[in-house]
Amino acid sequence: MADPASVVGVISDFRTEHGISHRVSCRALGVSEAWFYKHRTRRPTRRELRRQHLVEAVKEEFDDSGGTYGSPKIWIRLVRQGWRVSVNTIAKIMSEFGLVARKVRRRRGLTRPGKRPAAPDFVRREFTAEAPDLVWCGDMTEIETGEGKLYLATVIDLFSRRLLGYAMGTRHDAELVVAALHMAATTRGGDVRGVIFHTDRGSEGGFN
């Protein structure tokens, strides 16, 4: 049988909210009216109170995680709060109340090892510049929308950190990078000879 306090609460709620008599509810739940009235007036024991508080703590941790935590993670968090409880008990409570952790979909990286050799790395992880239009840096970002995925290609000047160009499309390919570069070149007046453009190795259309 479920927790007596929960059963008593359900029977009482049926009477208050739906007008269903205690007798009918007791019969439907397989308990006697005498049992119902006995437990309705009985004060909960320390063990029952502890379990009630534990259930509330489990639900709170589950909700705070956005429904992503399973019993092991919730158990660790509760133990750190001072609870003395087993992970199996947490798992049973979650199963009883239908708390099933959903899988977090990890974002797929856009950088791929390319078949062609990478261009020479003139930047060498030094993402700074002594003057404008010496080094530009490109990046590609995946954006989830209600109508599907969009990809954003950007170009910034490493001296000022100013966004010089960008382009959006449904495919992350070289054309998107080139479109962002064209916008950056236009922003700078068209003559960008001598500028080093750096992207991660493997990014579509990326080059140094």
C-alpha positions as semicolon CSV with decimal commas, in nm:
position;residue;x (nm);y (nm);z (nm)
1;M;0,000;0,000;0,000
2;A;0,111;0,354;-0,063
3;D;0,196;0,593;0,215
4;P;-0,114;0,611;0,446
5;A;-0,094;0,991;0,463
6;S;-0,106;1,007;0,083
7;V;-0,407;0,774;0,064
8;V;-0,590;0,973;0,330
9;G;-0,512;1,294;0,142
10;V;-0,649;1,152;-0,183
11;I;-0,973;1,039;-0,019
12;S;-1,017;1,377;0,149
13;D;-0,948;1,563;-0,176
14;F;-1,205;1,353;-0,363
15;R;-1,466;1,458;-0,107
16;T;-1,367;1,827;-0,110
17;E;-1,301;1,880;-0,481
18;H;-1,535;1,629;-0,647
19;G;-1,805;1,556;-0,390
20;I;-1,721;1,184;-0,379
21;S;-1,808;1,032;-0,042
22;H;-1,544;0,878;0,180
23;R;-1,722;0,542;0,157
24;V;-1,701;0,530;-0,223
25;S;-1,337;0,642;-0,227
26;C;-1,239;0,390;0,039
27;R;-1,406;0,109;-0,155
28;A;-1,233;0,216;-0,476
29;L;-0,892;0,227;-0,308
30;G;-0,941;-0,101;-0,120
31;V;-0,939;0,035;0,235
32;S;-1,201;0,037;0,505
33;E;-1,371;0,349;0,636
34;A;-1,245;0,259;0,984
35;W;-0,890;0,255;0,851
36;F;-0,945;0,596;0,686
37;Y;-1,081;0,765;0,999
38;K;-0,807;0,611;1,214
39;H;-0,528;0,745;0,994
40;R;-0,699;1,079;0,930
41;T;-0,681;1,167;1,300
42;R;-0,348;0,996;1,373
43;R;-0,040;1,215;1,394
44;P;0,239;1,103;1,159
45;T;0,534;0,924;1,315
46;R;0,890;1,060;1,301
47;R;0,970;0,803;1,034
48;E;0,675;0,911;0,821
49;L;0,766;1,277;0,863
50;R;1,126;1,204;0,763
51;R;1,012;1,021;0,453
52;Q;0,777;1,305;0,361
53;H;1,061;1,555;0,392
54;L;1,288;1,325;0,192
55;V;1,031;1,301;-0,087
56;E;1,002;1,679;-0,094
57;A;1,382;1,712;-0,108
58;V;1,406;1,464;-0,396
59;K;1,134;1,646;-0,591
60;E;1,302;1,980;-0,531
61;E;1,642;1,858;-0,656
62;F;1,478;1,697;-0,958
63;D;1,288;2,014;-1,046
64;D;1,593;2,236;-0,991
65;S;1,787;2,023;-1,239
66;G;1,520;2,076;-1,503
67;G;1,433;1,708;-1,488
68;T;1,783;1,596;-1,590
69;Y;1,915;1,445;-1,264
70;G;1,884;1,074;-1,203
71;S;1,898;0,901;-0,865
72;P;2,283;0,897;-0,838
73;K;2,319;1,274;-0,880
74;I;2,026;1,352;-0,651
75;W;2,166;1,112;-0,391
76;I;2,505;1,288;-0,399
77;R;2,344;1,630;-0,356
78;L;2,126;1,514;-0,065
79;V;2,418;1,345;0,111
80;R;2,611;1,671;0,086
81;Q;2,314;1,839;0,256
82;G;2,339;1,597;0,547
83;W;2,087;1,331;0,450
84;R;2,172;0,973;0,551
85;V;2,001;0,772;0,281
86;S;2,091;0,511;0,022
87;V;2,087;0,566;-0,352
88;N;1,840;0,277;-0,383
89;T;1,592;0,460;-0,161
90;I;1,621;0,768;-0,384
91;A;1,565;0,550;-0,691
92;K;1,251;0,395;-0,535
93;I;1,106;0,737;-0,449
94;M;1,170;0,864;-0,801
95;S;1,007;0,554;-0,949
96;E;0,707;0,588;-0,715
97;F;0,643;0,947;-0,821
98;G;0,730;0,902;-1,188
99;L;1,043;1,118;-1,178
100;V;1,236;1,002;-1,484
101;A;1,549;1,194;-1,580
102;R;1,550;1,311;-1,939
103;K;1,865;1,282;-2,144
104;V;2,046;1,606;-2,216
105;R;2,114;1,642;-2,584
106;R;2,472;1,753;-2,617
107;R;2,544;2,010;-2,884
108;R;2,743;1,868;-3,169
109;G;3,063;2,054;-3,238
110;L;3,095;2,221;-3,576
111;T;3,470;2,174;-3,603
112;R;3,575;1,871;-3,809
113;P;3,918;1,733;-3,891
114;G;3,953;1,820;-4,257
115;K;4,096;1,596;-4,529
116;R;4,309;1,876;-4,665
117;P;4,612;1,996;-4,467
118;A;4,554;2,309;-4,262
119;A;4,694;2,639;-4,377
120;P;4,995;2,775;-4,185
121;D;4,900;2,907;-3,843
122;F;5,028;3,265;-3,834
123;V;4,838;3,349;-3,515
124;R;4,985;3,072;-3,293
125;R;4,719;3,114;-3,022
126;E;4,801;3,483;-2,979
127;F;4,451;3,626;-3,019
128;T;4,556;3,989;-3,002
129;A;4,669;4,247;-3,257
130;E;4,871;4,569;-3,234
131;A;4,657;4,762;-3,483
132;P;4,326;4,733;-3,673
133;D;4,300;4,508;-3,978
134;L;4,606;4,300;-3,898
135;V;4,429;3,988;-3,774
136;W;4,067;3,887;-3,813
137;C;3,913;3,585;-3,645
138;G;3,620;3,380;-3,769
139;D;3,377;3,160;-3,581
140;M;3,068;2,946;-3,653
141;T;2,776;2,904;-3,412
142;E;2,477;2,670;-3,427
143;I;2,143;2,825;-3,323
144;E;1,828;2,624;-3,244
145;T;1,505;2,787;-3,364
146;G;1,142;2,686;-3,376
147;E;1,178;2,619;-3,749
148;G;1,505;2,426;-3,736
149;K;1,874;2,499;-3,710
150;L;2,050;2,812;-3,826
151;Y;2,422;2,870;-3,849
152;L;2,590;3,202;-3,781
153;A;2,933;3,284;-3,923
154;T;3,110;3,587;-3,778
155;V;3,428;3,785;-3,839
156;I;3,583;4,009;-3,572
157;D;3,891;4,228;-3,561
158;L;4,124;4,101;-3,288
159;F;4,249;4,454;-3,219
160;S;3,916;4,619;-3,136
161;R;3,705;4,303;-3,092
162;R;3,458;4,471;-3,324
163;L;3,220;4,258;-3,527
164;L;3,300;4,334;-3,890
165;G;3,088;4,082;-4,076
166;Y;2,838;3,805;-4,030
167;A;2,615;3,573;-4,230
168;M;2,336;3,328;-4,142
169;G;2,216;3,020;-4,326
170;T;2,076;2,671;-4,291
171;R;2,410;2,508;-4,379
172;H;2,749;2,551;-4,216
173;D;2,968;2,555;-4,524
174;A;3,237;2,759;-4,695
175;E;2,982;2,986;-4,865
176;L;2,861;3,107;-4,527
177;V;3,214;3,194;-4,418
178;V;3,286;3,370;-4,747
179;A;2,966;3,574;-4,713
180;A;3,074;3,689;-4,366
181;L;3,419;3,777;-4,504
182;H;3,269;3,980;-4,788
183;M;3,065;4,179;-4,538
184;A;3,375;4,240;-4,325
185;A;3,571;4,355;-4,630
186;T;3,291;4,592;-4,726
187;T;3,285;4,730;-4,371
188;R;3,656;4,810;-4,407
189;G;3,617;4,977;-4,747
190;G;3,698;4,682;-4,969
191;D;4,079;4,682;-4,957
192;V;4,186;4,422;-4,700
193;R;4,515;4,310;-4,849
194;G;4,756;4,179;-4,588
195;V;4,491;4,089;-4,331
196;I;4,537;3,749;-4,165
197;F;4,206;3,564;-4,125
198;H;4,211;3,284;-3,866
199;T;3,957;3,009;-3,789
200;D;3,978;2,679;-3,604
201;R;4,122;2,394;-3,803
202;G;3,843;2,189;-3,954
203;S;3,585;2,468;-3,969
204;E;3,418;2,468;-4,308
205;G;3,581;2,729;-4,524
206;G;3,835;2,807;-4,255
207;F;4,183;2,922;-4,339
208;N;4,461;3,125;-4,182
